[in-house]
Amino acid sequence: MTVPENTLASMVLNSLRHPVIMLDEAGYISYANADAEAFFRSSATILSRNTLDMLLPFGSPLLALVK
């Protein structure tokens, strides 16, 4: 599920000063706010082609939290 660009939810998520991503059922990134794009140095389109496993180092504690 992606968050449409011109919705209240998108405006709220983009106003947060922290990287926010949303994953779909298969583990692919379905949404990334502006700070997530800056953090990963990639556009939301590029990020949507990746899973979190592809972006974070092996053994990252963040991966354990998501799974």
Secondary structure, DSSP 8 states (H G I E B T S, - for coil): ----TTSHHHHHHHHSSS--EEE-TTSBEEEE-HHHHHHHTS-HHHHTT-BHHHHS-TT-HHHHHH-
